[in-house]
């Protein structure tokens, strides 16, 4: 069992490079991404862990389904298909469907989330 609430301030994350290194596109500001996989592998059907990024804006088409919770910071996510925008802060969560184009606008110096993702096609997806 992992308690991310207790670890959020003192967690060591690996350097994952820029948004381009994780399959995204930088829109503004030089963004650095960091992360750690605590469950599974991105090459498998299910994986999860921690992800952080510095202030800036980037775009990504989600290559997996994701449930995530913000542990630190503030991020505004925009579904680029619908234009729907939500601001997320510590304790807020989202569910993003695979294939969704999302604009990340990181409002704080850094945002940190815990996440669980699956690359598996799911039955009964709600749009």
Secondary structure, DSSP 8 states (H G I E B T S, - for coil): ---HHHHGGG---EEEESGGGGT-EEEES---EEEEEEEE-TTSSEEEEEEEEEEEEEEEE-SSEEEEEEEESEEEEEETTT--EEEEETT-EEEE-TT-EEEEEEEEEEEEEEEEEE-S--TT---
